[in-house]
Amino acid sequence: MGSCHAEGVLVFLTDAVVDLGAGPVAYTGNDGGFGYFVGIAGNNEAIDGFSEAQKEAIRDGFASDFGVVGRVFYNNETELDPSPNSTRATTLFYLPDEVVYAAGVLLVDITGYLANYDPEAGNSGTYFTPGGSLFTYTGKTTDISDLLMGDKVLYTSSPSIGRNTDGFDLDAIEVYK
Amino acid sequence: MLCQYYTILAIFNQSEPKYIFRGDADDHSEGPVKTVSVSPFDSGINGHPERLDPENVYGQFDATQITGINEYFFGVASREWVEYTFDDGTRFCNVEDPEIADIRFREVI
């Protein structure tokens, strides 16, 4: 078992407190309507299968859409468990330096978007797109054809349809508090 | 600053980071992930059984997930979005150490 294409989520912090040089203050923005945008978490295909330039272009594209172009992000890494027969993978995710703390992590699945960038999967034919509602991203069309057109349409299924969509798989989040 | 205090604690306590896991409204105690059989796929009949194996849990149940948004901890895409927070309102910190990943997303692939 394993992932055959890139999967990923936009990562936002909720109730973030940032220090822009004058001490910690509550972040007053609301990037994309979700909170404080800190980057993209992906599976190993999304992290290792993309060039750094590709990953930065994708992330910076969203940052631009959210109006946070000047934000300094870190690149992520994937760590595979070296234990025999283990299939555990860990995405090491680093927060921008200006973040002090936050209350939560909010994830928006963009697998449909990332999969179309996957150099191995190509642009069509490999991403499983079961029926379901599509989440509207910043007012853009939700036509499923856009998934194959590179538009930033975020995929999700409706709760009444198959619960396991072909999106970002997550088993645990680990943070420090 | 309170969070710097926590950060210092976190750095000195690196071996015991806190874990956020999928939570159920009726199961918020420490212990293995409670599996929920709601469809052939989710019950492991059609795949992903290892994700439902308690042996693959990475720690303790110590946080909650907003009920109803994402009932299935391995399927973020099964909802429009999903938010994870600590149940006691505790915040988590930017550790501010380049050697430490502030957030680790783990999956059994």
Boltz contact constraints between the chains, C-beta under 6 A:
constraints:
  - contact:
      token1: [A, 2]
      token2: [B, 109]
      max_distance: 6.0
  - contact:
      token1: [A, 3]
      token2: [B, 109]
      max_distance: 6.0
  - contact:
      token1: [A, 9]
      token2: [B, 76]
      max_distance: 6.0
  - contact:
      token1: [A, 41]
      token2: [B, 105]
      max_distance: 6.0
  - contact:
      token1: [A, 87]
      token2: [B, 108]
      max_distance: 6.0
  - contact:
      token1: [A, 87]
      token2: [B, 109]
      max_distance: 6.0
  - contact:
      token1: [A, 88]
      token2: [B, 108]
      max_distance: 6.0
  - contact:
      token1: [A, 89]
      token2: [B, 107]
      max_distance: 6.0
  - contact:
      token1: [A, 89]
      token2: [B, 109]
      max_distance: 6.0
  - contact:
      token1: [A, 90]
      token2: [B, 104]
      max_distance: 6.0
  - contact:
      token1: [A, 90]
      token2: [B, 106]
      max_distance: 6.0
  - contact:
      token1: [A, 91]
      token2: [B, 105]
      max_distance: 6.0
  - contact:
      token1: [A, 92]
      token2: [B, 101]
      max_distance: 6.0
  - contact:
      token1: [A, 93]
      token2: [B, 101]
      max_distance: 6.0
  - contact:
      token1: [A, 93]
      token2: [B, 103]
      max_distance: 6.0
  - contact:
      token1: [A, 94]
      token2: [B, 101]
      max_distance: 6.0
  - contact:
      token1: [A, 94]
      token2: [B, 102]
      max_distance: 6.0
  - contact:
      token1: [A, 95]
      token2: [B, 94]
      max_distance: 6.0
  - contact:
      token1: [A, 95]
      token2: [B, 102]
      max_distance: 6.0
  - contact:
      token1: [A, 99]
      token2: [B, 94]
      max_distance: 6.0
  - contact:
      token1: [A, 100]
      token2: [B, 3]
      max_distance: 6.0
  - contact:
      token1: [A, 101]
      token2: [B, 3]
      max_distance: 6.0
  - contact:
      token1: [A, 101]
      token2: [B, 91]
      max_distance: 6.0
  - contact:
      token1: [A, 101]
      token2: [B, 93]
      max_distance: 6.0
  - contact:
      token1: [A, 103]
      token2: [B, 85]
      max_distance: 6.0
  - contact:
      token1: [A, 103]
      token2: [B, 91]
      max_distance: 6.0
  - contact:
      token1: [A, 104]
      token2: [B, 83]
      max_distance: 6.0
  - contact:
      token1: [A, 104]
      token2: [B, 84]
      max_distance: 6.0
  - contact:
      token1: [A, 104]
      token2: [B, 85]
      max_distance: 6.0
  - contact:
      token1: [A, 105]
      token2: [B, 84]
      max_distance: 6.0
  - contact:
      token1: [A, 106]
      token2: [B, 83]
      max_distance: 6.0
  - contact:
      token1: [A, 107]
      token2: [B, 76]
      max_distance: 6.0
  - contact:
      token1: [A, 107]
      token2: [B, 82]
      max_distance: 6.0
  - contact:
      token1: [A, 108]
      token2: [B, 81]
      max_distance: 6.0
  - contact:
      token1: [A, 109]
      token2: [B, 76]
      max_distance: 6.0
  - contact:
      token1: [A, 109]
      token2: [B, 77]
      max_distance: 6.0
  - contact:
      token1: [A, 111]
      token2: [B, 77]
      max_distance: 6.0
  - contact:
      token1: [A, 135]
      token2: [B, 80]
      max_distance: 6.0
  - contact:
      token1: [A, 156]
      token2: [B, 77]
      max_distance: 6.0
  - contact:
      token1: [A, 156]
      token2: [B, 80]
      max_distance: 6.0
  - contact:
      token1: [A, 163]
      token2: [B, 39]
      max_distance: 6.0
  - contact:
      token1: [A, 163]
      token2: [B, 42]
      max_distance: 6.0
  - contact:
      token1: [A, 163]
      token2: [B, 72]
      max_distance: 6.0
  - contact:
      token1: [A, 163]
      token2: [B, 75]
      max_distance: 6.0
  - contact:
      token1: [A, 163]
      token2: [B, 78]
      max_distance: 6.0
  - contact:
      token1: [A, 164]
      token2: [B, 41]
      max_distance: 6.0
  - contact:
      token1: [A, 164]
      token2: [B, 75]
      max_distance: 6.0
  - contact:
      token1: [A, 165]
      token2: [B, 77]
      max_distance: 6.0
  - contact:
      token1: [A, 165]
      token2: [B, 78]
      max_distance: 6.0
  - contact:
      token1: [A, 167]
      token2: [B, 76]
      max_distance: 6.0
  - contact:
      token1: [A, 167]
      token2: [B, 77]
      max_distance: 6.0
  - contact:
      token1: [A, 168]
      token2: [B, 76]
      max_distance: 6.0
  - contact:
      token1: [A, 168]
      token2: [B, 77]
      max_distance: 6.0
  - contact:
      token1: [A, 169]
      token2: [B, 74]
      max_distance: 6.0
  - contact:
      token1: [A, 169]
      token2: [B, 107]
      max_distance: 6.0
  - contact:
      token1: [A, 170]
      token2: [B, 76]
      max_distance: 6.0
  - contact:
      token1: [A, 170]
      token2: [B, 107]
      max_distance: 6.0
  - contact:
      token1: [A, 171]
      token2: [B, 74]
      max_distance: 6.0
  - contact:
      token1: [A, 171]
      token2: [B, 106]
      max_distance: 6.0
  - contact:
      token1: [A, 171]
      token2: [B, 107]
      max_distance: 6.0
  - contact:
      token1: [A, 171]
      token2: [B, 108]
      max_distance: 6.0
  - contact:
      token1: [A, 172]
      token2: [B, 19]
      max_distance: 6.0
  - contact:
      token1: [A, 172]
      token2: [B, 21]
      max_distance: 6.0
  - contact:
      token1: [A, 172]
      token2: [B, 58]
      max_distance: 6.0
  - contact:
      token1: [A, 172]
      token2: [B, 106]
      max_distance: 6.0
  - contact:
      token1: [A, 173]
      token2: [B, 20]
      max_distance: 6.0
  - contact:
      token1: [A, 173]
      token2: [B, 84]
      max_distance: 6.0
  - contact:
      token1: [A, 173]
      token2: [B, 105]
      max_distance: 6.0
  - contact:
      token1: [A, 174]
      token2: [B, 17]
      max_distance: 6.0
  - contact:
      token1: [A, 174]
      token2: [B, 19]
      max_distance: 6.0
  - contact:
      token1: [A, 174]
      token2: [B, 104]
      max_distance: 6.0
  - contact:
      token1: [A, 175]
      token2: [B, 92]
      max_distance: 6.0
  - contact:
      token1: [A, 175]
      token2: [B, 103]
      max_distance: 6.0
  - contact:
      token1: [A, 176]
      token2: [B, 10]
      max_distance: 6.0
  - contact:
      token1: [A, 176]
      token2: [B, 17]
      max_distance: 6.0
  - contact:
      token1: [A, 176]
      token2: [B, 93]
      max_distance: 6.0
  - contact:
      token1: [A, 176]
      token2: [B, 95]
      max_distance: 6.0
  - contact:
      token1: [A, 177]
      token2: [B, 18]
      max_distance: 6.0
  - contact:
      token1: [A, 177]
      token2: [B, 90]
      max_distance: 6.0
  - contact:
      token1: [A, 177]
      token2: [B, 92]
      max_distance: 6.0
